[in-house]
Amino acid sequence: MTRLSVNINKIATLRNSRGGKIPSVKTATIKCQEFGAQGITIHPRPDERHITRKDVYEIKPLITTEFNIEGYPSEDFLQMVTEVLPDQVTLVPDSRDQLTSDHGWDTWKHLGFLKEVIYRLQENGIRTSIFVDPNEEMVEGAAEIKTNRIELYTEPYATMYSIDRNQAIEPFVRAAKLADSLGLEINAGHDLSLENLQFMSHQIPYLKEVSIGHALIADAIYMGLETTIQKYLDCLK
């Protein structure tokens, strides 16, 4: 079964909009895992508009499943994750002021830089994942970099799902098969929801993990966090 990692950034966004400690990202971390999530994902950004550096350190002792930290591999980010030592670091090519991730790495253009970063993280016992588009050339570059995993950027699939889901999934299936043949494990994430998750998870082979935040937290407003997590887990069965 594909694992579900819940991205709790939006919990921190809501907290920060008012100040104070409500809702608590620490409580959210505990409850998501109690309710069945098999991992917690966060994406701390330089402006701390949602997850803060303080959150990163406070969440770590509460993880009983897996801890995935996403981010651009700046020096301050790398120093932080090598202190915290999450189970996985997912590298994204976001600019400092980017609203949300909207593309994968050009793995060939940034080959040397990413190789150095990956080596540094793996030397600290951290599993690595690189955010990539469902492009076979970029998957081949990721294998050359020697990352452990790739995370397929699924917004194009989500956008096209209601138009032609079979056509939407095709490049992801090809990319996943190639990645597996090259010894890479496969994650996926971005704009996945209760509407499109089940089809994707059943079609993409070798899928280890999905990371879902925005849609899941939005659904939890209406259905409650426990019910929502169970519904997402049901999609992955």
N, C-alpha and C positions, 0 to 999 in steps of 0.2 A: 504493500500500500504506500502511495506517495504521502510523505509527511507534510503536515500543515504547520507553518511558522507564521504566527500572528505579528504583524507590524503594528506597534503601539504608538507610533508617531502622533496620530490624531488625538490620542488621549492627552498627550503633552500639549498639543496645539490648543485644545479646549482649556486646559489648566492655565496656560500662559496668557490666554485672552482676558482672563480676569485677575491673574496674579494669585498668590497663595499656593495651596497644595491640593486643591480639589479640581478635577478628579486626580487621584493619586496614581502615578505611573507604577509605583511599587505595588500597590494593591492590584492594579491591572495585570502586572506581570504574574503575580501569584494566582489570581483568579483564572486567567487564560489557561494556565497550565493545569489547574485543578479541573477545569471544564473540558480538558482533552487536547488542547493545543500541544503539539510535539516540538515546539520551538518558539522562541521570542526573537523578533527582528526589530532593530532600531536603525535609524539613519540620522545620526547627529550631523547638523550642518554648521558651518562656521558662524552664522549669525544667531544660532541657538533659538530659532523661531519655534521649534518644538522640543525635541530631545536636547537636553543640555549635557555638558561634560559631567556635571555632578550626577545627573541621572545615570549615565553610563556606569559610573563606579558604584552607585547605590543598587542598581539592578543586578549586577553580577552575582552577589551572594544569594540572590533569590531564585536563580535559574536551577531547575531540577531536570530540565530536558536538554535543549541546545540553545546556545546564544549566538545569533548572527548579527554582526555589525556591518552596515553598508556605509560606503563613503568614498570620496575622492582621496587617493593616497598622497596627501600632502604630508610634510614632515610632522606637523603637530598631530595629525590623525594617526600616523604610523606609531608615533611615540605612545599615544593613548592606548591603542589596541595591543601593543606589545607589553603594556603594563597590565591591562585588564585580562588579556588572554582569553578571548571568546573562542568558542568551538570553530567558528567560521567567520572569515571576513570576505565580504563581497565588494569588489572594486567597481566603482561607477565613474564615468567620465564627465561628471557634472561640473559646471562652472560654479564659482562661489555664490552667485546670486540666483542660481537656477531654481525655479519654482518646484519642479519635480523632474525626475529622470525622463528623458525623451529620446534617447538613442543609446546604442551600445558602443563599445570601444572599436576603433580601427586597430585591430590587434597587430597588424603588420607595421603600421606607421609608428606605433608606440611600443614596438617589440622589445627594444633594449631597456626602456624605462620599466615596463611591466615585469620583465624577467628579474630585474634587480629587486623590485618590490616583492614579488612572489617568493623569491629566495629568502628574503629577510623574514617574511611572515612564516614560511614553512620551517625555517630554522628555529622559530619560537614555538613550534608545535601547533600552528594554526592552519586549519584547512582553508584553502583559498578558492574563490569563485570569481569569475570575470563576467560582467554584464555585456552581453553581445546580442546583436540583431540575428535573426534566423538566416544568416548568410554563410554559405559553406566555406567561402574563402576566409571569413573572420573566425570560423570554428577551427580551421586548419592553423591559423595564426595562434589561437589560444593553446592548441596542442604544442606548438613550437615553444611557447612561453613556459610550458610545464605547470600550468595551474592544475589543481585537482578537479575543479568543476567549472562549468559555464552556467550562467543564468540567462535563459532566453528571455528577451524583452518582448512581452506579449501584448503590448498595446495595439499593434497592427492587427493581430488576431481578434482582439476584443472589439475593435472598431468595425471590422468586416463581418463579425459573427452573424449578425442579424440579416446580412445580405446574402452571404453564401459561406456557411461554416466549413464546408468541405474544401473549398478553395482557400479559405482563410488559414486552415490548419496545415496545408500541404508543405509550405516551406519549413515549418517547425518540425514536422515529421522527418523531412530530409536532413535537417540540421542535427536532430537528435540521433538519427541512425549513424551519421558521419561521426559525431562526437563519440559515441560509444565505440565505434570501430577504431578510433584514435586513442582510446583509453581514458576519455574524459567522462566524468559523471555529470548529470544534468539536473539543474534547477530551473524554475520558471517564475516569472512574476511581472506584474504591472497591469492594472485594470481588470484583473480577474474578479469574477463575481459569482453569485449563485446562478445567474443566468447562463454563463459560458464555461464554468469550471469543469463540470462533469464531462462534457464532450471533449474538452482539451485533455483532461487527465487520462481519459480512456484511449485517446488517439496517439498521444506522444509516447513513444516507447522509452523505457529506462528512466522514467521521471522520478527523481529522488525526493524533491521537495518543491513546494510552492510557498511563496511569501506573499501574504495578502493583508492589506491594512485598510485603505480608504473605504472600500465597499463593505468590508466586514464590520468595521466600526459603525458605519452608517446604518447597516442592517440591525446592529445591536441596539440602536436607539429605539427601533420599533418592536423588536422581538426579544430583547434581552441578550446579554453576552453569552450565557450558557447555551441557550437555544440556538443562537446564531452559529457558534462554534460547532455544535453538533450537526447542524445543517451543512456546513462546509465540509466537515469530515465525511458525512454521508456521500457527498459528491465525489469524494476521492476513493470510495470503496470499490 
